[in-house]
Amino acid sequence: MSKREVVALPDPAARRTAVAEDVSVHIGKIEIVHGVDMTVEPGEIVALVGPNGCGKSTLLSALSGLRPIAGGRIHYGDSSIGDLGHLELSRMRALVAQSQRADAPFTVQEIVEMGRHPWLRTDHAAESAAVVAKAIEDCDLGNLTDRALSQLSIGQQARVAIARALAQNTPILFLDEPTAALDIRHQEHVLGILRQRRDEGAAILIVVHDLSLAAGYADRAALMSAGRIVKIGATDEVLTEDLLTDVYRHPVVSLRHPETGQRIIMPRR
């Protein structure tokens, strides 16, 4: 079996919907996220967008179980994340955070292999070598496997973090600005891989600042402002000129590409 033929996702019975119900998050005494309701279904990419400081990363870290919530409930399918142990949680969701530790004394190969830790001593352990090889290939890291993370550029480090998450083989993926440090080719390539994972049944939530990328690759968008979801729905319904201009407090233009028809969103200059 070739690497391209490896099915990277668990079987369909393992698919999970990520759900936030009336979720609030505090940092210190300040409420950063206020009563958020949202759902990410298997087989869809949801783009979480909004201005700096509106609570996107805080919400993402809460949804992934890394940050405690002050109110509400988060669950994956029938499982409340508060009831899940570390290994159970790691088998259900993978997270790509904004920043990575560049001083970690590990090679690219070793870091990607860390994504397989939740599956040690399980029936999926035998798949690990093939899944890791596919994640490395998908993220264009084949010529870097023996390099230390500290020897890589910021963009290369970001691709390593994405590869590790892909190797984790989970039905839910949370990614916080994964394309911010990538060049155009790798932005398009990585988002294409995420689209493939979506087609295989993954539920994917991605924080992204590039609104054109959100419009081009997401099935739905959740627009956030001041800790609240202003609107969530199909990208064409959410990423409108009027709504974006209001939330970002800057005039926004939305155009259709003359050849592909895809939406292009940019500031009015």
Secondary structure by P-SEA (a helix, b strand, c coil): ccccccccccccccbbbbbbcbbbbbccccccccbbbbbbcccbbbbbbbcccccaaaaaaaaaccccccbbbbbccccccccccaaaaaaccccccccccccccccaaaaaacccccccccccccaaaaaaaaaaaaaccccccccccccccaaaaaaaaaaaaaaccccbbbbccccccccaaaaaaaaaaaaaaaaaccbbbbbcccaaaaaacccbbbbbccccccccccccccccaaaaaaaaccbbbbbccccccbbbbbccc
